[in-house]
Every structure is written in C-alpha cells, then in structure tokens.
Amino acid sequence: MAHIRRALARRALPLAVLLPVAALMAAGPSLASEDGGGSGSGSGSSSTAPADGTSGSGKPTIVLVHGYWADASGWDRIVESLQARGYPVVATANPLRSLSGDADYLAARLRTIEGPVVLVGHSYGGAVITNAAAGNPNVESLVYIAGFAPDQGETAFQLAAKYPGSRVTDDPDAPVPTALNAVPLGGEPTNVDLYLKPEKFGEVFLSDRLDANRTRVLAATQRPATAASGNEPTRAAAWKTIPSWYLVATDDRTIGTDNLRFMAERAKATTVEVDAPHAVMETNPADVTELILRAAGDSRPSLAETGTSGRTAVLGGAAVLAVAAGTVITVRARRT
C-alpha cells in the first residue's frame, strides 16, 4: 500500500505542471490575436493592410483625412495602432485647394475601396468628408476629430466665427487673419495660400502642449490651404444620413471649442470631450484611436485601459485555477 501511495505522489507532480501549461497553451493563440498577431516578420499572417486599402478580414477600411496646416503623416501613430488591430487603413492626401475639388478627389478615392468604410476627418478634413461621403453607401460611419461638420450652404470660416474661441485672428476686420501669412498665387487678391505664422503655430494649432523642437518641425512642414477652400459653401451634409462620432478638443484655439460643441450637438453625434488642442492627434493619439474604434464597432477594451481583455482574463484565471488545483493534488498526495 505504501508503494501505491508513493506512485500516486510521483504521478500527481507531473499533473500539477501539465494542467497550467495546457491552460497557457490554450491562451496563446488568443493572446496573439488580441495584439494583432505579433510584430515578428516570421508570423503566418500580417496585420498590415494591402496597398489598395482593402482587406479580407471583414473589418471596415479606415480612411483618414487631414486638414489645414498638416499632412497625412499627422496620422502616423493612429495608423500604427489601427493596423496592429487588423484594420486596413488609408491616410489620404487632401489637396487643400477648394472644398468641392477636395471632396471630389476624396469621393473618387473612396470609390476604389471595396467594402465598408469608416471615414475620419480632422479640422477642415471634416468639411471634406461631409461632402465626399454623400451618396456613397459604403461609408457606414463619419468621425470628426475636432473637425468641421457644416450644413448645406455653410462655410468653414463662417463656422469658426460663430462663437468665440478661435485665435486665428485677433482683429476681425483685418484683410488677412493676424495669425496667418498669405502667399499670393496670382490673379484675384483673394487667391492666396494661407500659412500659420511660425511664431503663432504653437499657440493656435497646439495650444502650447508640445515641446519647442516638435512645434518648430510641425510649423516648418505645414501644408498651406487656399482662402477659397474655407470660403466655399458646403454642397451636402452627409452627417444627416450617416451615423457620426465626434471628438471635441476642449482647448481648441483654431476652430474654437464652443464651435466644435455646436457642430457635434447639431449632428447628434456620439461625442467625447478630451483635454487637448486642435491638433489632438499629436498630443492624444490613443483618444483619437479609441473613438475611431468605437465608430468601427470594435468591442474590445479601449487603448486607454491597461488591463487585459475579457477573454485573456478568463484564460489567465483558468491557468491560475489549474496551478492551484495541481498544488492541491500534490499536497494531498504527499500527505497520504
């Protein structure tokens, strides 16, 4: 009988080890899928979207549209986060020449994308998506990131002047807003490109939230916009028929926070408020990504949460229980 008990004890110890190992092996594939399949080049699949912006994953394509005094590189960290979750992403160039022309350009780009689209616009890019999405059945969600959401007949410049808050000018009667430099393009006096003055860039665009070096780089690489683009009336208001989400930057000194709130409320958008400047992608990329994921119907925990997902937690709990069970078996066997 003593021999049989010693044999049971020897068998119980491997069982105590194998139970938690088996549980962790079961959790392994799930953990890989939670973080986009891993970052190693040797993995069987990649989370990076194909070049044409489409994907066989069943996820919508996220199309990102920048606004004034920025370019598509402003979305870099958001693109990385979305791609890590398996979303196909297109950060398209916005010409910044005229509202109708910019919207037509984007509409043509959208027609090349198969399947559902979540369309995201920052700043003036919001006005562009408002026009470009009209009549496109593939666009299932609009996301405004401190962006213009004009109604038919409204202009971006009119909306920025509706309520106080914008610091683009401190003299409403000045021929050129005082924070801007105008570069003549020939022809009519109003045919100009508008740049934010380097000494005003940090205050107006970034609310002095970034360090001086990064601010200087962004000011030096800004893309200008024509005055005509901000003065052209909107032809369509896609937010009237397409569900919308809105991020209000509560320290927006470009459009003005109260103007953002007005547009978000009017559009009946699902709205979040973030303590951030107008260029919220630079200071709060996780908040921007989180709202886009909500608009895309992603049910996983937000990027702001540091805990594990529900499935990972369950599997982790199973592993803990397995370890505990194995320990109990070992102790009991040894006692007998």
KELUMVO-662560 format. One record per atom (N, C-alpha, C): residue in three letters; y, z negated, x. Coordinates in steps of 0.05 Angstrom, whole numbers, padded with zeros to 5 digits, always signed. Example, Ala and Ser with C-alpha at 12.3 -4.5 7.8 and 13.67 -1.06 7.14 Angstrom:
ala-00114-00156+00264ala-00090-00156+00246ala-00066-00156+00264ser-00045-00142+00257ser-00021-00143+00273ser+00001-00157+00258
//
This chain:
met-00024+00000+00017met+00000+00000+00000met+00025+00000+00017ala+00025-00015+00039ala+00048-00016+00058ala+00052+00012+00069his+00031+00026+00075his+00033+00053+00086his+00047+00072+00066ile+00039+00069+00040ile+00051+00086+00020ile+00081+00081+00017arg+00089+00055+00018arg+00117+00048+00016arg+00133+00059+00040arg+00121+00058+00064arg+00136+00069+00087arg+00139+00099+00085ala+00119+00113+00073ala+00121+00142+00069ala+00142+00148+00049leu+00144+00132+00027leu+00166+00137+00008leu+00193+00133+00021ala+00196+00114+00038ala+00222+00110+00051ala+00229+00133+00069arg+00209+00144+00083arg+00214+00167+00100arg+00222+00191+00084arg+00211+00195+00060arg+00218+00218+00043arg+00245+00214+00029ala+00252+00189+00024ala+00278+00184+00010ala+00302+00191+00027leu+00300+00187+00053leu+00323+00192+00070leu+00331+00222+00071pro+00312+00241+00074pro+00320+00269+00072pro+00331+00275+00045leu+00321+00264+00023leu+00331+00269-00003leu+00360+00260-00006ala+00367+00237+00007ala+00394+00227+00006ala+00413+00246+00020val+00404+00261+00040val+00420+00280+00054val+00422+00306+00039leu+00399+00315+00028leu+00399+00342+00015leu+00414+00343-00011leu+00415+00321-00026leu+00429+00322-00051leu+00459+00328-00048pro+00474+00314-00031pro+00502+00321-00027pro+00506+00348-00014val+00488+00356+00004val+00491+00382+00016val+00488+00404-00004ala+00468+00401-00022ala+00465+00421-00044ala+00490+00422-00061ala+00501+00399-00067ala+00525+00399-00084ala+00548+00413-00071leu+00551+00409-00044leu+00573+00421-00030leu+00569+00451-00027met+00543+00459-00024met+00537+00488-00022met+00545+00502-00049ala+00540+00488-00071ala+00547+00499-00097ala+00577+00501-00100ala+00592+00483-00087ala+00621+00484-00089ala+00633+00505-00071gly+00619+00513-00050gly+00630+00530-00030gly+00642+00556-00041pro+00627+00572-00056pro+00638+00597-00067pro+00662+00593-00084ser+00661+00571-00100ser+00684+00566-00118ser+00709+00560-00102leu+00706+00545-00080leu+00730+00538-00064leu+00741+00564-00052ala+00724+00582-00043ala+00734+00607-00032ala+00749+00623-00052ser+00739+00624-00077ser+00753+00639-00098ser+00780+00626-00105glu+00782+00600-00103glu+00807+00587-00110glu+00830+00594-00091asp+00824+00599-00066asp+00846+00605-00047asp+00847+00635-00041gly+00836+00651-00058gly+00838+00680-00055gly+00817+00692-00037gly+00796+00678-00031gly+00774+00689-00017gly+00776+00685+00013gly+00795+00669+00022gly+00797+00664+00051gly+00814+00684+00064ser+00823+00678+00089ser+00841+00695+00103ser+00828+00711+00125gly+00803+00706+00130gly+00790+00719+00153gly+00784+00748+00146ser+00785+00765+00167ser+00781+00793+00163ser+00752+00800+00159gly+00734+00781+00165gly+00705+00787+00162gly+00695+00781+00134ser+00711+00773+00115ser+00702+00767+00088ser+00694+00792+00074gly+00677+00790+00054gly+00667+00813+00040gly+00688+00827+00023ser+00709+00813+00015ser+00730+00826-00001ser+00757+00816+00007ser+00778+00831+00001ser+00805+00824+00009ser+00821+00819-00016ser+00840+00800-00014ser+00858+00794-00036ser+00883+00811-00036thr+00886+00827-00016thr+00909+00844-00014thr+00906+00868-00033ala+00927+00875-00048ala+00926+00896-00067ala+00925+00923-00053pro+00912+00943-00066pro+00912+00970-00055pro+00941+00980-00054ala+00944+01002-00038ala+00971+01012-00033ala+00985+01022-00058asp+00969+01031-00078asp+00982+01042-00102asp+00990+01021-00122gly+00986+00995-00115gly+00994+00974-00133gly+00975+00968-00156thr+00952+00981-00156thr+00933+00976-00177thr+00910+00960-00166ser+00894+00949-00184ser+00872+00932-00175ser+00850+00932-00196gly+00825+00930-00187gly+00803+00928-00205gly+00797+00900-00213ser+00814+00881-00206ser+00809+00852-00211ser+00813+00845-00240gly+00826+00862-00256gly+00833+00855-00283gly+00859+00839-00285lys+00871+00833-00263lys+00896+00819-00264lys+00919+00839-00267pro+00941+00830-00280pro+00964+00848-00282pro+00977+00853-00255thr+00990+00876-00252thr+01005+00881-00228thr+01032+00868-00230ile+01041+00854-00210ile+01067+00841-00209ile+01086+00859-00195val+01107+00867-00210val+01128+00885-00198val+01153+00869-00195leu+01163+00867-00170leu+01186+00851-00163leu+01210+00869-00158val+01233+00862-00170val+01257+00879-00167val+01280+00862-00157his+01291+00868-00134his+01313+00853-00123his+01340+00861-00135gly+01360+00846-00129gly+01387+00853-00139gly+01407+00858-00117tyr+01432+00852-00123tyr+01454+00856-00104tyr+01450+00839-00078trp+01460+00851-00056trp+01462+00837-00030trp+01436+00826-00020ala+01414+00840-00027ala+01387+00833-00018ala+01371+00858-00017asp+01346+00856-00008asp+01327+00878-00009asp+01300+00867-00015ala+01280+00885-00015ala+01253+00877-00023ala+01241+00855-00005ser+01250+00853+00020ser+01239+00833+00038ser+01245+00804+00028gly+01265+00801+00011gly+01271+00775+00000gly+01248+00763-00016trp+01229+00780-00024trp+01206+00771-00040trp+01182+00764-00022asp+01184+00766+00004asp+01161+00764+00022asp+01143+00741+00016arg+01154+00717+00015arg+01137+00693+00011arg+01124+00693-00017ile+01138+00703-00036ile+01126+00705-00063ile+01103+00725-00063val+01107+00747-00050val+01086+00768-00048val+01061+00756-00035glu+01065+00741-00013glu+01042+00729+00001glu+01027+00710-00017ser+01041+00694-00032ser+01028+00674-00050ser+01013+00688-00073leu+01025+00709-00084leu+01012+00723-00106leu+00987+00738-00096gln+00990+00751-00073gln+00967+00766-00063gln+00944+00747-00056ala+00951+00723-00046ala+00930+00703-00040ala+00914+00695-00064arg+00926+00698-00088arg+00912+00692-00113arg+00900+00717-00126gly+00900+00739-00111gly+00886+00763-00120gly+00902+00782-00137tyr+00928+00778-00139tyr+00945+00796-00155tyr+00954+00820-00139pro+00952+00844-00151pro+00965+00867-00139pro+00996+00864-00142val+01011+00870-00122val+01040+00865-00122val+01054+00890-00111val+01076+00897-00125val+01095+00917-00115val+01123+00905-00114ala+01134+00904-00090ala+01162+00896-00087ala+01178+00921-00082thr+01189+00932-00104thr+01200+00958-00103thr+01229+00958-00093ala+01237+00980-00082ala+01265+00984-00074ala+01282+00989-00099asn+01306+00977-00099asn+01325+00980-00121asn+01349+00995-00109pro+01355+01019-00118pro+01376+01035-00105pro+01404+01022-00106leu+01410+01007-00127leu+01436+00994-00130leu+01459+01014-00131arg+01454+01037-00145arg+01474+01058-00147arg+01487+01059-00175ser+01471+01059-00196ser+01481+01058-00223ser+01459+01045-00240leu+01467+01031-00261leu+01447+01018-00278leu+01427+01037-00290ser+01438+01059-00301ser+01420+01079-00314ser+01402+01092-00293gly+01413+01099-00270gly+01397+01112-00249gly+01376+01093-00237asp+01385+01068-00233asp+01366+01049-00222asp+01343+01043-00241ala+01350+01041-00267ala+01330+01036-00287ala+01311+01060-00290asp+01321+01084-00288asp+01304+01108-00290asp+01285+01109-00266tyr+01295+01102-00243tyr+01279+01101-00218tyr+01256+01081-00222leu+01262+01057-00232leu+01241+01037-00235leu+01222+01046-00257ala+01232+01057-00279ala+01214+01066-00300ala+01194+01087-00290ala+01203+01105-00273ala+01185+01125-00261ala+01164+01111-00243arg+01172+01091-00228arg+01153+01076-00212arg+01133+01061-00229leu+01141+01050-00251leu+01123+01036-00269leu+01102+01055-00281arg+01109+01079-00286arg+01091+01098-00298arg+01068+01105-00279thr+01071+01100-00253thr+01049+01105-00234thr+01029+01082-00232ile+01034+01060-00245ile+01017+01037-00243ile+00999+01035-00268glu+00973+01033-00263glu+00954+01031-00285glu+00951+01002-00294gly+00947+00998-00319gly+00942+00972-00329gly+00967+00956-00335pro+00963+00930-00342pro+00985+00913-00350pro+01003+00906-00326val+01029+00902-00333val+01049+00896-00312val+01065+00871-00320val+01070+00854-00301val+01089+00832-00304val+01113+00840-00288leu+01136+00844-00301leu+01160+00855-00288leu+01180+00833-00283val+01188+00831-00257val+01205+00808-00248val+01231+00819-00237gly+01253+00808-00245gly+01279+00817-00235gly+01296+00794-00226his+01308+00796-00203his+01327+00776-00193his+01355+00787-00195ser+01374+00771-00204ser+01402+00778-00204ser+01407+00804-00220tyr+01420+00824-00208tyr+01424+00850-00221tyr+01397+00863-00227gly+01376+00856-00212gly+01350+00867-00218gly+01341+00860-00246gly+01351+00838-00258gly+01345+00831-00285gly+01356+00852-00305ala+01380+00862-00300ala+01391+00883-00317ala+01374+00908-00315val+01364+00914-00291val+01348+00938-00287val+01322+00936-00302ile+01308+00913-00300ile+01283+00911-00314ile+01287+00911-00345thr+01309+00901-00354thr+01316+00900-00382thr+01317+00928-00394asn+01327+00947-00378asn+01328+00975-00387asn+01302+00990-00381ala+01291+00986-00358ala+01268+01002-00349ala+01243+00996-00365ala+01240+00972-00375ala+01215+00964-00389ala+01214+00975-00418ala+01237+00983-00429ala+01238+00991-00457ala+01220+01015-00461gly+01202+01013-00481gly+01185+01035-00488gly+01160+01037-00470asn+01156+01019-00451asn+01132+01020-00434asn+01112+01000-00445pro+01090+01008-00457pro+01071+00990-00469pro+01055+00973-00448asn+01056+00981-00423asn+01041+00967-00402asn+01056+00941-00393val+01081+00940-00398val+01096+00916-00390val+01092+00894-00410glu+01077+00874-00402glu+01069+00852-00420glu+01087+00828-00418ser+01101+00825-00396ser+01119+00802-00392ser+01143+00810-00375leu+01166+00798-00382leu+01190+00800-00366leu+01196+00773-00354val+01203+00772-00328val+01210+00747-00315val+01237+00750-00302tyr+01256+00734-00311tyr+01283+00734-00300tyr+01286+00711-00280ile+01292+00718-00255ile+01296+00698-00235ile+01326+00697-00229ala+01341+00678-00242ala+01370+00677-00240ala+01381+00705-00244gly+01371+00719-00264gly+01378+00747-00268gly+01393+00753-00293phe+01405+00776-00294phe+01419+00785-00318phe+01399+00794-00339ala+01404+00786-00364ala+01388+00795-00386ala+01408+00806-00407pro+01419+00829-00403pro+01440+00839-00420pro+01430+00849-00447asp+01447+00849-00467asp+01441+00862-00492asp+01453+00890-00491gln+01446+00907-00510gln+01456+00934-00510gln+01487+00934-00511gly+01498+00950-00494gly+01527+00953-00492gly+01541+00934-00473glu+01526+00913-00464glu+01538+00894-00445glu+01535+00904-00416thr+01554+00894-00399thr+01552+00900-00371thr+01546+00874-00356ala+01537+00877-00331ala+01531+00854-00315ala+01557+00838-00309phe+01578+00853-00302phe+01603+00839-00295phe+01615+00824-00319gln+01611+00835-00343gln+01621+00820-00367gln+01606+00794-00370leu+01580+00794-00366leu+01564+00770-00370leu+01570+00750-00349ala+01576+00758-00324ala+01582+00739-00303ala+01609+00725-00307ala+01626+00737-00325ala+01652+00726-00330ala+01653+00711-00357lys+01631+00709-00371lys+01631+00697-00398lys+01638+00668-00397tyr+01625+00653-00378tyr+01631+00624-00374tyr+01638+00620-00345pro+01653+00599-00339pro+01659+00593-00310pro+01634+00587-00295gly+01636+00590-00269gly+01614+00583-00251gly+01610+00602-00228ser+01617+00627-00232ser+01615+00646-00211ser+01638+00642-00191arg+01631+00644-00165arg+01652+00642-00145arg+01655+00669-00130val+01648+00690-00143val+01652+00717-00131val+01681+00723-00128thr+01698+00711-00145thr+01726+00714-00142thr+01740+00689-00151asp+01763+00683-00138asp+01780+00661-00147asp+01806+00671-00158asp+01808+00697-00162asp+01831+00710-00174asp+01822+00731-00193pro+01821+00726-00219pro+01811+00745-00238pro+01828+00770-00240asp+01852+00770-00230asp+01869+00793-00231asp+01868+00810-00205ala+01853+00801-00186ala+01851+00816-00161ala+01836+00843-00165pro+01845+00865-00154pro+01832+00891-00158pro+01803+00891-00147val+01798+00875-00126val+01771+00871-00115val+01766+00841-00115pro+01743+00832-00125pro+01737+00803-00124pro+01741+00792-00096thr+01752+00769-00095thr+01762+00759-00069thr+01739+00752-00049ala+01714+00749-00059ala+01692+00743-00041ala+01679+00769-00031leu+01689+00792-00039leu+01676+00817-00033leu+01693+00835-00015asn+01680+00851+00000asn+01692+00874+00015asn+01685+00900+00001ala+01704+00917-00003ala+01700+00943-00016ala+01701+00965+00005val+01680+00981+00005val+01679+01004+00023val+01681+01030+00007pro+01703+01045+00010pro+01707+01070-00006pro+01686+01090+00000leu+01676+01103-00022leu+01656+01123-00020leu+01667+01151-00025gly+01693+01153-00030gly+01706+01179-00035gly+01709+01184-00065gly+01729+01200-00071gly+01734+01206-00100gly+01751+01185-00113glu+01742+01175-00135glu+01757+01155-00151glu+01761+01129-00135pro+01783+01116-00139pro+01788+01090-00125pro+01766+01069-00131thr+01754+01071-00155thr+01734+01052-00162thr+01706+01059-00151asn+01704+01082-00138asn+01678+01090-00126asn+01675+01076-00099val+01666+01052-00100val+01664+01036-00076val+01637+01021-00075asp+01629+01015-00050asp+01606+00997-00046asp+01617+00969-00042leu+01604+00949-00053leu+01613+00922-00052leu+01594+00905-00034tyr+01605+00892-00015tyr+01590+00873+00002tyr+01602+00845-00001leu+01585+00825+00001leu+01595+00798+00003leu+01606+00793+00031lys+01630+00782+00032lys+01641+00776+00058lys+01623+00757+00073pro+01618+00762+00099pro+01600+00744+00114pro+01608+00714+00112glu+01634+00709+00113glu+01643+00681+00112glu+01640+00669+00084lys+01634+00685+00064lys+01630+00676+00036lys+01601+00676+00028phe+01584+00689+00044phe+01556+00693+00037phe+01541+00667+00032gly+01544+00648+00050gly+01530+00623+00048gly+01539+00607+00023glu+01564+00607+00017glu+01574+00592-00006glu+01566+00605-00032val+01571+00631-00035val+01567+00644-00060val+01538+00650-00066phe+01524+00661-00047phe+01496+00670-00052phe+01476+00648-00048leu+01482+00629-00030leu+01462+00609-00022leu+01470+00581-00028ser+01494+00577-00039ser+01505+00550-00045ser+01502+00532-00021asp+01505+00543+00003asp+01504+00528+00028asp+01478+00512+00030arg+01456+00524+00021arg+01430+00510+00022arg+01413+00517+00046leu+01420+00538+00061leu+01404+00547+00084leu+01419+00541+00110asp+01404+00540+00132asp+01417+00535+00158asp+01434+00559+00165ala+01452+00555+00184ala+01472+00575+00191ala+01459+00601+00202asn+01438+00598+00218asn+01425+00621+00230asn+01413+00639+00209arg+01399+00628+00190arg+01387+00644+00169arg+01408+00657+00152thr+01429+00642+00146thr+01451+00652+00130thr+01464+00676+00143arg+01468+00675+00169arg+01480+00697+00183arg+01462+00722+00182val+01437+00718+00185val+01418+00741+00184val+01419+00754+00157leu+01418+00738+00136leu+01418+00750+00109leu+01445+00764+00103ala+01466+00753+00113ala+01492+00766+00109ala+01494+00792+00124ala+01482+00793+00148ala+01483+00817+00164ala+01466+00839+00153thr+01444+00832+00139thr+01425+00852+00129thr+01428+00858+00100gln+01448+00848+00087gln+01452+00852+00058gln+01455+00882+00051arg+01445+00889+00027arg+01448+00916+00017arg+01471+00916-00003pro+01489+00935-00001pro+01512+00936-00020pro+01504+00948-00046ala+01522+00944-00066ala+01518+00956-00092ala+01545+00969-00100thr+01543+00990-00115thr+01567+01003-00125thr+01580+00986-00147ala+01606+00989-00148ala+01620+00975-00170ala+01612+00987-00197ala+01605+01013-00197ala+01597+01026-00222ala+01572+01013-00234ser+01554+01004-00217ser+01528+00993-00228ser+01533+00968-00244gly+01552+00951-00236gly+01558+00927-00251gly+01576+00932-00276asn+01588+00955-00277asn+01606+00961-00299asn+01593+00980-00320glu+01568+00988-00316glu+01556+01007-00334glu+01542+00992-00357pro+01547+01000-00382pro+01534+00986-00405pro+01504+00990-00406thr+01491+00969-00416thr+01462+00970-00419thr+01454+00988-00442arg+01433+01004-00438arg+01423+01022-00459arg+01403+01009-00477ala+01386+00991-00466ala+01364+00979-00481ala+01362+00950-00473ala+01349+00934-00491ala+01345+00906-00485ala+01315+00900-00490ala+01299+00903-00469ala+01270+00901-00472ala+01262+00872-00479trp+01279+00852-00473trp+01271+00825-00479trp+01270+00819-00509lys+01280+00837-00525lys+01278+00834-00554lys+01250+00839-00565thr+01234+00853-00550thr+01207+00860-00559thr+01185+00851-00540ile+01192+00844-00515ile+01172+00836-00495ile+01176+00806-00489pro+01155+00790-00489pro+01158+00761-00482pro+01171+00758-00455ser+01189+00738-00453ser+01204+00734-00428ser+01203+00706-00418trp+01205+00703-00392trp+01206+00677-00378trp+01232+00677-00362tyr+01244+00654-00358tyr+01270+00653-00345tyr+01272+00629-00326leu+01280+00634-00301leu+01286+00612-00283leu+01316+00610-00280val+01327+00587-00289val+01355+00581-00287val+01360+00565-00261ala+01376+00576-00243ala+01384+00561-00219ala+01408+00544-00226thr+01405+00518-00223thr+01426+00500-00233thr+01450+00498-00214asp+01448+00511-00190asp+01471+00512-00172asp+01478+00541-00166asp+01478+00558-00186asp+01483+00586-00183asp+01513+00591-00182arg+01522+00601-00159arg+01551+00607-00155arg+01557+00637-00155thr+01537+00653-00161thr+01541+00682-00162thr+01545+00691-00190ile+01525+00686-00208ile+01528+00693-00236ile+01539+00669-00251gly+01533+00645-00243gly+01542+00621-00257gly+01519+00609-00274thr+01514+00584-00270thr+01491+00571-00284thr+01494+00572-00315asp+01517+00568-00325asp+01521+00569-00354asp+01516+00597-00365asn+01522+00617-00350asn+01517+00644-00359asn+01487+00650-00359leu+01472+00639-00339leu+01443+00641-00339leu+01431+00628-00364arg+01441+00604-00370arg+01430+00589-00393arg+01435+00604-00419phe+01459+00616-00421phe+01465+00631-00445phe+01445+00654-00449met+01440+00669-00428met+01422+00692-00430met+01393+00683-00435ala+01385+00662-00423ala+01357+00652-00427ala+01354+00643-00456glu+01373+00629-00466glu+01371+00619-00494glu+01371+00642-00513arg+01389+00661-00509arg+01391+00684-00527arg+01366+00700-00528ala+01353+00703-00505ala+01328+00718-00503ala+01304+00702-00514lys+01308+00677-00521lys+01286+00659-00529lys+01264+00659-00508ala+01273+00658-00483ala+01254+00659-00461ala+01242+00631-00456thr+01218+00631-00446thr+01206+00606-00435thr+01221+00600-00410thr+01235+00577-00409thr+01255+00572-00389thr+01249+00547-00372val+01253+00550-00346val+01252+00527-00328val+01278+00526-00313glu+01287+00502-00307glu+01311+00498-00291glu+01304+00486-00264val+01315+00498-00243val+01309+00490-00215val+01335+00484-00201asp+01335+00462-00186asp+01359+00456-00170asp+01359+00474-00146ala+01373+00496-00149ala+01372+00517-00128ala+01397+00535-00130pro+01402+00551-00109pro+01424+00570-00110pro+01415+00596-00124his+01434+00615-00125his+01427+00641-00137his+01404+00654-00122ala+01403+00653-00096ala+01381+00665-00081ala+01358+00645-00079val+01347+00639-00103val+01327+00618-00105val+01301+00626-00090met+01295+00652-00087met+01271+00660-00072met+01272+00650-00043glu+01296+00647-00032glu+01299+00637-00004glu+01294+00607-00002thr+01302+00592-00022thr+01301+00563-00020thr+01277+00551-00035asn+01268+00564-00056asn+01248+00552-00073asn+01226+00573-00080pro+01213+00585-00061pro+01194+00606-00067pro+01171+00597-00084ala+01162+00571-00081ala+01140+00561-00097ala+01147+00560-00126asp+01172+00552-00133asp+01180+00551-00161asp+01181+00579-00173val+01190+00598-00157val+01191+00626-00167val+01163+00635-00172thr+01145+00631-00154thr+01117+00640-00156thr+01104+00627-00180glu+01109+00601-00184glu+01097+00587-00206glu+01104+00599-00233leu+01130+00606-00237leu+01138+00617-00262leu+01126+00645-00266ile+01124+00660-00245ile+01111+00687-00247ile+01082+00684-00255leu+01068+00664-00244leu+01040+00660-00251leu+01037+00652-00280arg+01056+00636-00290arg+01055+00628-00318arg+01058+00652-00336ala+01077+00670-00328ala+01081+00694-00344ala+01057+00713-00343ala+01042+00711-00321ala+01018+00728-00317ala+00993+00716-00331gly+00997+00691-00342gly+00975+00679-00356gly+00955+00665-00338asp+00964+00659-00313asp+00946+00645-00294asp+00944+00616-00303ser+00920+00607-00308ser+00915+00580-00319ser+00910+00559-00297arg+00909+00567-00272arg+00904+00548-00251arg+00928+00530-00245pro+00924+00508-00231pro+00946+00490-00226pro+00969+00504-00211ser+00993+00494-00215ser+01016+00506-00202ser+01016+00501-00172leu+01031+00517-00158leu+01032+00514-00129leu+01045+00488-00121ala+01061+00477-00139ala+01075+00452-00132ala+01056+00428-00132glu+01033+00431-00145glu+01014+00409-00146glu+00997+00409-00120thr+00993+00386-00109thr+00978+00383-00084thr+00949+00376-00089gly+00941+00369-00113gly+00914+00362-00119gly+00896+00386-00120thr+00870+00381-00123thr+00851+00403-00125thr+00850+00413-00153ser+00838+00436-00157ser+00835+00447-00184ser+00814+00431-00199gly+00813+00435-00225gly+00793+00420-00241gly+00765+00425-00233arg+00758+00451-00228arg+00731+00458-00220arg+00724+00446-00193thr+00743+00448-00174thr+00738+00436-00148thr+00734+00406-00150ala+00750+00393-00167ala+00748+00365-00170ala+00721+00357-00182val+00711+00372-00202val+00686+00367-00214val+00664+00369-00193leu+00664+00390-00177leu+00644+00394-00157leu+00646+00373-00135gly+00671+00366-00128gly+00674+00345-00109gly+00663+00319-00119gly+00668+00314-00145gly+00656+00289-00157gly+00626+00290-00157ala+00615+00314-00162ala+00586+00316-00162ala+00575+00309-00134ala+00589+00318-00114ala+00580+00313-00086ala+00581+00283-00081val+00602+00270-00090val+00604+00241-00086val+00582+00226-00100leu+00576+00235-00126leu+00554+00222-00140leu+00528+00227-00127ala+00524+00251-00115ala+00499+00256-00101ala+00496+00238-00077val+00518+00234-00062val+00517+00217-00039val+00509+00188-00048ala+00522+00179-00070ala+00517+00152-00080ala+00488+00150-00089ala+00478+00170-00103ala+00450+00169-00112ala+00431+00169-00089gly+00437+00185-00069gly+00419+00185-00045gly+00419+00159-00031thr+00442+00146-00030thr+00444+00120-00017thr+00428+00099-00032val+00430+00099-00058val+00415+00080-00075val+00385+00084-00071ile+00376+00110-00070ile+00348+00115-00066ile+00339+00104-00039thr+00355+00108-00018thr+00347+00099+00008thr+00345+00069+00009val+00366+00056-00002val+00366+00026-00001val+00342+00015-00016arg+00337+00025-00040arg+00315+00015-00056arg+00288+00019-00042ala+00285+00043-00030ala+00260+00049-00016ala+00256+00030+00007arg+00277+00024+00022arg+00275+00006+00045arg+00269-00022+00036arg+00280-00030+00013arg+00275-00057+00003arg+00246-00061-00005thr+00234-00039-00015thr+00207-00042-00023thr+00188-00039+00000
//
